[in-house]
Amino acid sequence: MLKLLKIVGDSLTPEYQNGDFVFISKIPFLFAPPSSGDILAFKQPGYGLLIKRIRGLNQDGSVNVIGTHPDSVDSRVFGPINEKNILGKVIWHIRKS
């Protein structure tokens, strides 16, 4: 139900820093579908586990995601993600000290 992940990289800087931790859960999606602005953890074939912000939702159920870092690898590179690849929504952010 809950999973703890460590942020590796600078994709969502400055809000999420390398070394921060996040808790993710699928429970929020039992009450509402993913929406623009949500931060997601997902598996992307060829790229592994990623954390990005939802930029938009498509009619076919796929999701466009984006990072805030200029060099972020996101939907601009690999296209929309399939909802079945979503591991969960970030529900708590723990900043490194």
Secondary structure by P-SEA (a helix, b strand, c coil): cbbbbbbccccccccccccbbbbbbccccccccccccbbbbbbcccccbbbbcccccccccbbbbbbcccccccccccccccccccccccccccccc
